[in-house]
Amino acid sequence: MSVEPVLLALKALFLVLLYFFIWRVIRSASRELRVAPQESFILAPSQLAAEHPAASGGRFVVERSKVVKPGRTFEAGPVPLTIGRAEDNTVALKGDDFASGHHARIESQRDGVWILDLGSTNGTFVNGARLDGRRQLREGDVVQIGDTELRFER
């Protein structure tokens, strides 16, 4: 008995099994696509606020500032609030020589509103205490960045 016909039969069997495997994978994948419609994992800010009320944050009221009108408010919502001297910040403190270009960031998360100093030169202060790292804000906290003071409200 020759070895060549046996090898040829094994090759043919391998090809049949390979095509059968590919057919099963395609059939299974197409069945999954028909059963579950694809949902987006990206939420609009309004959807996030509706699903997670704590993430809606609060607002910041300017108490004292040389560059921003006192009484002006800034909403802390699902999109981070950035504060600094550079024009691309949400709260731009142009002309405040004691504020860094990108001084601090405020983020609303499920467990509350947090402030983070971004490595500023003169520091960020919450209720008169220098911020070291991140800190969760409570209603009535006063945040000082440069010569500007902002009060956090719910």
C-alpha positions in Angstrom: 0.0 0.0 0.0 1.3 3.4 -1.0 1.5 6.4 1.4 0.5 8.9 -1.2 -3.3 8.0 -1.4 -3.5 8.1 2.4 -2.0 11.6 2.5 -4.3 12.8 -0.2 -7.3 11.5 1.7 -6.1 13.2 4.9 -5.7 16.5 3.0 -9.2 16.2 1.6 -10.6 15.4 5.1 -8.7 18.4 6.5 -10.2 20.8 3.9 -13.7 19.5 4.5 -13.3 20.0 8.2 -11.9 23.5 7.7 -14.8 24.6 5.5 -17.3 23.1 8.0 -15.6 25.1 10.8 -15.7 28.3 8.8 -19.4 27.7 7.9 -20.3 27.3 11.6 -18.4 30.5 12.6 -20.2 32.5 10.0 -23.6 31.0 10.8 -23.1 31.7 14.5 -22.0 35.3 13.9 -24.9 36.1 11.6 -27.3 34.7 14.2 -25.8 36.9 16.9 -26.2 40.0 14.7 -29.8 39.3 14.0 -30.8 38.7 17.6 -29.2 41.7 19.4 -29.2 45.2 17.8 -26.0 47.1 18.4 -26.2 49.9 21.0 -24.0 52.9 21.3 -21.7 53.1 24.4 -21.3 56.8 24.0 -23.9 58.9 25.9 -24.8 62.5 25.2 -24.4 64.8 28.3 -28.2 65.0 28.6 -28.5 61.2 28.6 -25.7 60.9 31.2 -27.4 63.5 33.5 -30.8 61.7 33.1 -29.3 58.3 34.0 -27.0 59.5 36.8 -28.4 62.5 38.6 -25.3 62.8 40.8 -23.2 63.2 37.7 -25.2 66.4 36.9 -22.8 68.1 39.4 -23.7 71.6 40.4 -22.5 75.0 39.6 -19.8 77.5 40.6 -20.6 81.1 41.4 -17.8 83.6 41.1 -17.4 85.3 44.5 -14.4 87.5 43.9 -12.3 88.0 40.8 -10.3 90.7 39.0 -10.9 89.1 35.6 -14.4 87.5 35.8 -17.5 89.4 36.8 -18.7 88.4 40.3 -22.0 86.5 40.3 -21.3 84.7 37.0 -22.0 81.0 37.2 -20.4 78.0 35.5 -22.1 74.6 35.4 -20.3 71.5 36.5 -21.8 68.7 34.4 -20.8 65.6 32.7 -18.2 67.5 30.7 -15.1 68.4 32.8 -14.8 72.1 33.7 -11.3 73.5 33.2 -10.0 76.6 34.9 -6.8 78.6 34.0 -5.3 81.5 32.2 -5.3 80.0 28.8 -8.2 80.9 26.4 -9.1 77.2 25.8 -10.3 76.7 29.4 -14.0 76.7 30.3 -13.3 79.4 32.9 -10.6 81.5 31.2 -8.8 83.7 33.8 -7.0 85.9 31.2 -5.0 88.5 33.0 -4.9 86.7 36.4 -1.1 86.5 36.8 -1.4 84.1 39.7 -3.3 81.4 37.7 -1.4 78.9 35.6 -2.4 78.3 31.9 -4.2 75.1 32.8 -4.6 75.4 36.5 -7.4 73.0 37.7 -10.0 70.6 36.4 -13.4 69.9 37.9 -15.1 66.6 37.1 -18.6 65.3 37.9 -18.6 61.6 38.7 -21.3 59.2 40.0 -20.1 59.8 43.6 -19.9 63.6 43.4 -17.9 66.5 42.1 -14.1 66.4 42.3 -11.4 69.0 41.8 -7.9 68.2 40.6 -4.9 70.6 40.6 -3.1 70.2 37.2 0.4 71.0 38.6 -0.2 74.7 38.9 2.6 76.9 40.1 0.7 78.7 42.9 -1.6 75.9 43.9 -5.3 75.5 44.2 -7.1 76.2 47.5 -10.3 74.8 48.8 -11.7 76.6 51.9 -8.2 78.1 52.4 -6.4 74.8 52.5 -4.0 74.0 49.6 -5.2 71.1 47.5 -2.9 68.1 47.3 -4.1 65.8 44.5 -7.9 65.4 44.2 -10.6 66.3 46.5 -14.4 65.8 46.5 -16.3 69.1 46.8 -19.2 69.7 49.1 -21.9 72.4 48.8 -20.6 75.7 50.0 -16.9 75.0 49.4 -14.9 77.9 48.2 -12.3 77.2 45.5 -9.5 79.8 45.0 -7.5 79.8 41.8 -5.1 82.8 41.5 -7.1 85.9 42.5 -10.4 84.2 41.7 -12.8 82.6 44.3 -15.6 80.3 43.2 -18.3 78.9 45.5 -19.7 75.5 44.8 -23.5 75.0 44.9 -25.8 72.1 44.2 
